[in-house]
Amino acid sequence: MGEFTKEFTSDNFDEEVIQSNKPVMVDFWAEWCGPCRQIAPTVDEVASEYNGKAAVGKVNVDHHPSIASEYGIRSIPSILVFSNGKVQQQIVGAVNKEELTKALENVI
């Protein structure tokens, strides 16, 4: 995980994502998922570039299935963009950086 990419867990999800005063991009992933590993460097790049403007982090669906279940995550990677505690956009699959930054720009 990159220097600016956060790890969201059952313990900190509410505080770090739902109560955040900045937009938050959450990557739902698992270690065994090839496309998740493929998109990971891109997510880290976005986290670095948007540091201070938005939070970017990951939820390991194997370690925190209750969060994935709560948001209806059925396939990974799935990326949710939150603003004011609500999901504003969902992206499924290993997409390019442009698509991720566009999703964040829509809520900043």
Secondary structure, 3 states (H helix, E strand, C coil): CCCCEEECCCCCHHHHHHCCCCCEEEEEECCCCHHHHHHHHHHHHHHHHCCCCCEEEEEECCCCHHHHHHCCCCCCCEEEEEECCEEEEEEECCCCHHHHHHHHHCCC
